[in-house]
Amino acid sequence: MYLRPWNAGETGRLTPTDGFRSRMERLFGEMESLFGGWGRFAPEAWSVWPALNVWEAGDSFVAEAEIPGAATEDVEILANGAELTIKVRRPEPELPEGAVRHRRERPFGEFTRTITLPAPVDADKVAAGFRDGVLTLTMPKHESAKPRRIEVRAAGKALAAE
């Protein structure tokens, strides 16, 4: 079955959503010209910057964050229980004198990203490395989050549970 967009020309009737897309495109275009070409859909991207990959490997969680253009002294990492916060300050590069900006899609400024991990981590043992614009965090699980062996006792004997 072939579907095509409905438009008012087919029936002569208008709905409240007619022209919504064009109005939104015009709004983003006006904002782009006001704010120096920051890009069509940049605000959504900024809300999840820095981009993160997080996985669990044995007794640790590992996180990788893309933060190109940031210096190590501009990165702050906070681990509190199962909550991980990454704060990044990425300065906007200065343009040469007389240069005119036509588009700006890379976010600059101060950003904070907080996620909740599946279990608490040992904040004293978190290790961080930074290479080629990627921040890598290795976060060992807190002892309370690791599985523990429990002994089962029956009739005065201790039986080891496997």
C-alpha positions as CSV (number, residue, x, y, z in Angstrom):
1,M,0.0,0.0,0.0
2,Y,1.4,3.4,-0.9
3,L,0.9,6.2,1.6
4,R,1.4,9.8,0.9
5,P,1.1,12.9,3.0
6,W,-2.4,14.4,3.2
7,N,-2.7,18.0,2.4
8,A,-5.6,20.5,2.3
9,G,-5.6,20.6,-1.4
10,E,-7.1,17.1,-1.6
11,T,-10.3,17.9,0.3
12,G,-10.2,21.6,0.7
13,R,-10.4,21.4,4.5
14,L,-7.7,22.5,6.8
15,T,-6.7,20.9,10.2
16,P,-5.1,22.6,13.2
17,T,-1.7,21.0,12.3
18,D,-1.5,22.3,8.8
19,G,1.6,24.2,8.3
20,F,3.1,23.1,11.7
21,R,6.3,21.7,10.1
22,S,6.9,24.8,8.0
23,R,6.3,27.1,11.0
24,M,8.8,25.0,13.0
25,E,11.3,25.1,10.2
26,R,10.9,28.9,10.0
27,L,11.3,29.2,13.8
28,F,14.6,27.2,13.8
29,G,15.8,29.2,10.8
30,E,15.1,32.5,12.7
31,M,16.9,31.1,15.8
32,E,19.8,30.1,13.7
33,S,20.2,33.5,12.3
34,L,19.8,35.1,15.7
35,F,22.4,32.9,17.5
36,G,25.1,32.8,14.8
37,G,24.2,29.5,13.0
38,W,24.1,27.1,15.9
39,G,22.5,24.4,13.8
40,R,19.1,23.0,13.0
41,F,18.6,20.4,15.8
42,A,21.4,21.3,18.1
43,P,19.4,21.8,21.3
44,E,18.4,18.1,21.4
45,A,22.1,17.1,21.0
46,W,23.2,19.4,23.8
47,S,20.8,17.8,26.3
48,V,22.8,14.5,26.1
49,W,26.3,15.8,25.7
50,P,28.7,14.3,26.4
51,A,27.6,11.1,24.6
52,L,28.2,8.1,26.9
53,N,28.6,4.3,26.4
54,V,28.4,2.4,29.7
55,W,28.8,-1.4,30.2
56,E,29.4,-3.9,33.0
57,A,32.5,-6.1,33.0
58,G,32.8,-8.5,35.9
59,D,33.0,-6.5,39.1
60,S,33.2,-3.1,37.4
61,F,31.3,-0.6,35.3
62,V,33.1,1.1,32.4
63,A,32.0,4.4,30.9
64,E,33.3,6.1,27.8
65,A,32.4,9.8,27.1
66,E,33.2,11.7,24.0
67,I,34.6,15.1,25.0
68,P,36.7,16.3,22.0
69,G,38.2,19.8,22.5
70,A,38.1,19.6,26.3
71,A,41.3,19.7,28.4
72,T,41.8,17.3,31.3
73,E,41.7,20.3,33.8
74,D,38.2,21.2,32.4
75,V,36.7,17.8,33.4
76,E,35.3,17.0,36.8
77,I,34.0,13.5,37.7
78,L,31.8,12.8,40.7
79,A,30.8,9.3,41.8
80,N,28.3,9.0,44.7
81,G,26.7,5.6,45.3
82,A,25.2,4.6,42.0
83,E,25.2,8.1,40.6
84,L,27.9,9.2,38.1
85,T,28.2,12.9,37.2
86,I,30.6,14.2,34.5
87,K,31.1,18.0,34.3
88,V,32.9,19.4,31.3
89,R,33.9,22.9,30.3
90,R,34.7,23.3,26.6
91,P,35.7,26.8,25.6
92,E,34.6,28.2,22.3
93,P,37.5,28.7,20.0
94,E,38.1,32.3,18.9
95,L,37.7,33.2,15.3
96,P,40.5,35.0,13.5
97,E,39.9,38.8,13.2
98,G,37.5,39.6,10.4
99,A,36.1,36.0,10.1
100,V,32.4,35.5,9.8
101,R,30.7,32.4,11.3
102,H,28.3,30.6,9.0
103,R,27.4,27.6,11.1
104,R,28.0,26.4,14.6
105,E,26.9,22.9,15.5
106,R,29.6,21.8,18.0
107,P,28.4,22.7,21.6
108,F,30.6,24.9,23.8
109,G,30.3,26.0,27.3
110,E,29.8,24.2,30.6
111,F,27.9,20.9,30.5
112,T,26.8,18.4,33.2
113,R,25.7,14.8,32.6
114,T,24.4,12.6,35.4
115,I,23.4,9.0,35.0
116,T,22.4,6.3,37.5
117,L,24.3,3.1,37.3
118,P,22.7,-0.3,38.1
119,A,24.6,-0.6,41.4
120,P,26.8,1.6,43.7
121,V,30.5,2.0,42.9
122,D,33.5,2.4,45.1
123,A,34.3,6.0,44.5
124,D,37.8,5.7,46.1
125,K,38.8,3.2,43.4
126,V,37.4,4.9,40.2
127,A,40.1,5.3,37.6
128,A,39.9,7.8,34.7
129,G,41.9,8.1,31.5
130,F,41.7,10.5,28.6
131,R,42.9,9.8,25.1
132,D,42.0,11.1,21.7
133,G,39.0,13.1,23.0
134,V,37.5,10.0,24.8
135,L,37.3,9.9,28.6
136,T,37.3,6.3,29.9
137,L,36.2,5.6,33.5
138,T,36.6,2.2,35.2
139,M,34.4,2.1,38.3
140,P,34.6,-1.0,40.6
141,K,31.4,-2.0,42.2
142,H,31.0,-1.3,45.9
143,E,31.4,-4.4,48.1
144,S,27.7,-4.2,49.0
145,A,26.9,-4.6,45.3
146,K,29.0,-7.7,44.8
147,P,27.5,-11.2,45.3
148,R,28.4,-12.9,48.5
149,R,28.6,-16.6,49.3
150,I,26.2,-17.6,52.0
151,E,26.6,-20.7,54.2
152,V,23.6,-22.8,54.8
153,R,23.5,-24.5,58.2
154,A,21.4,-27.6,58.8
155,A,21.1,-29.6,62.1
156,G,24.3,-28.2,63.5
157,K,26.4,-28.8,60.4
158,A,27.6,-26.1,58.1
159,L,26.9,-26.8,54.4
160,A,28.6,-24.6,51.8
161,A,26.1,-23.2,49.3
162,E,27.5,-23.0,45.8
